[in-house]
């Protein structure tokens, strides 16, 4: 059996909406049971069989405006490992773009960032090129950028703290920089943070990144190693990200979610969150608000 979870803004999901989705599954040959609310007006589950995951997604995604749909096996939906990207996933900005703004070159760097996240440029090459443009920037701008620009994504703390309260481990794996990721990870409650090291000399950015670079392969390897170390099955894992360098870990996870993602990443993921914030990942795992650990 599978579960299709419909997730909307609070109060925006009606019983009629859920019945429409149920009828669509039945019309495609699925055997759908009566739905059950996770949180009334916000999230609901439809259990179904006789239709595979891809078929259900094809029927449901886009059926209801402004409503996200996650389709997954009914068993084991509450995950025991979270592997998450940082920039534009756990925080609302791309840190390298914001640093570039202090150097007066944000448009040039942001354009390269966007192409890299779309998969049009190799991540490592694009990272080197962007960091080189920051050479000579006062390292004090890092603290200023963190204080003025870095904002946690809505639901980030609640997601991590709720999963940990239910026995999960949470790891932040970023193609960004330790000077941001270590603080962001600690603020959210991650158990471990892995990211790139900006090389700094005499109080200024050197324009280089320490090797090895944390990119797509490192993200996937982190997921696999953490899964093995915890003695978990692949289906007990959740990965979330928005860019092309997140695709390998998203594909390797039991539930890989593209979060407000670039087209290539959205196409590669088992589920997409395009409307709601990170609280949607809790509803996808079957956690009602009454089980959330909030600030």
Secondary structure in CASP SS format (residue, H / E / C, confidence):
PFRMAT SS
TARGET T0000
AUTHOR 0000-0000-0000
METHOD secondary structure of the structure
MODEL  1
X C 1.00
X E 1.00
X E 1.00
X E 1.00
X E 1.00
X E 1.00
X E 1.00
X C 1.00
X C 1.00
X C 1.00
X C 1.00
X C 1.00
X C 1.00
X C 1.00
X H 1.00
X H 1.00
X H 1.00
X H 1.00
X H 1.00
X H 1.00
X H 1.00
X H 1.00
X H 1.00
X H 1.00
X H 1.00
X H 1.00
X H 1.00
X C 1.00
X C 1.00
X C 1.00
X E 1.00
X E 1.00
X C 1.00
X C 1.00
X C 1.00
X E 1.00
X E 1.00
X E 1.00
X E 1.00
X C 1.00
X C 1.00
X C 1.00
X E 1.00
X E 1.00
X E 1.00
X E 1.00
X E 1.00
X E 1.00
X E 1.00
X C 1.00
X C 1.00
X C 1.00
X H 1.00
X H 1.00
X H 1.00
X H 1.00
X H 1.00
X H 1.00
X H 1.00
X H 1.00
X C 1.00
X C 1.00
X C 1.00
X C 1.00
X C 1.00
X C 1.00
X C 1.00
X E 1.00
X E 1.00
X E 1.00
X E 1.00
X E 1.00
X E 1.00
X C 1.00
X C 1.00
X C 1.00
X C 1.00
X C 1.00
X C 1.00
X C 1.00
X E 1.00
X E 1.00
X E 1.00
X E 1.00
X C 1.00
X C 1.00
X C 1.00
X C 1.00
X C 1.00
X C 1.00
X E 1.00
X C 1.00
X C 1.00
X C 1.00
X H 1.00
X H 1.00
X H 1.00
X H 1.00
X H 1.00
X H 1.00
X H 1.00
X H 1.00
X C 1.00
X C 1.00
X C 1.00
X H 1.00
X H 1.00
X H 1.00
X H 1.00
X H 1.00
X H 1.00
X H 1.00
X H 1.00
X H 1.00
X H 1.00
X H 1.00
X H 1.00
X C 1.00
X C 1.00
X C 1.00
X C 1.00
X C 1.00
X H 1.00
X H 1.00
X H 1.00
X H 1.00
X H 1.00
X H 1.00
X H 1.00
X H 1.00
X H 1.00
X H 1.00
X H 1.00
X C 1.00
X C 1.00
X C 1.00
X C 1.00
X E 1.00
X C 1.00
X H 1.00
X H 1.00
X H 1.00
X H 1.00
X H 1.00
X H 1.00
X H 1.00
X H 1.00
X H 1.00
X H 1.00
X C 1.00
X C 1.00
X E 1.00
X C 1.00
X C 1.00
X C 1.00
X H 1.00
X H 1.00
X H 1.00
X H 1.00
X H 1.00
X H 1.00
X H 1.00
X H 1.00
X H 1.00
X H 1.00
X C 1.00
X C 1.00
X C 1.00
X E 1.00
X E 1.00
X E 1.00
X E 1.00
X E 1.00
X E 1.00
X E 1.00
X E 1.00
X E 1.00
X H 1.00
X H 1.00
X H 1.00
X H 1.00
X H 1.00
X H 1.00
X H 1.00
X H 1.00
X H 1.00
X H 1.00
X H 1.00
X C 1.00
X C 1.00
X C 1.00
X E 1.00
X E 1.00
X E 1.00
X E 1.00
X E 1.00
X C 1.00
X E 1.00
X E 1.00
X E 1.00
X E 1.00
X C 1.00
X C 1.00
X E 1.00
X E 1.00
X E 1.00
X E 1.00
X E 1.00
X E 1.00
X C 1.00
X C 1.00
X C 1.00
X C 1.00
X C 1.00
X C 1.00
X H 1.00
X H 1.00
X H 1.00
X H 1.00
X H 1.00
X H 1.00
X H 1.00
X H 1.00
X H 1.00
X H 1.00
X H 1.00
X H 1.00
X H 1.00
X H 1.00
X H 1.00
X C 1.00
X C 1.00
X C 1.00
X H 1.00
X H 1.00
X H 1.00
X E 1.00
X E 1.00
X E 1.00
X E 1.00
X E 1.00
X C 1.00
X C 1.00
X H 1.00
X H 1.00
X H 1.00
X H 1.00
X H 1.00
X H 1.00
X H 1.00
X H 1.00
X H 1.00
X C 1.00
X C 1.00
X E 1.00
X E 1.00
X E 1.00
X E 1.00
X E 1.00
X C 1.00
X C 1.00
X C 1.00
X H 1.00
X H 1.00
X H 1.00
X H 1.00
X H 1.00
X H 1.00
X C 1.00
X C 1.00
X E 1.00
X E 1.00
X E 1.00
X C 1.00
X C 1.00
X C 1.00
X C 1.00
X C 1.00
X C 1.00
X H 1.00
X H 1.00
X H 1.00
X H 1.00
X H 1.00
X C 1.00
X C 1.00
X C 1.00
X C 1.00
X H 1.00
X H 1.00
X H 1.00
X C 1.00
X C 1.00
X C 1.00
X C 1.00
END
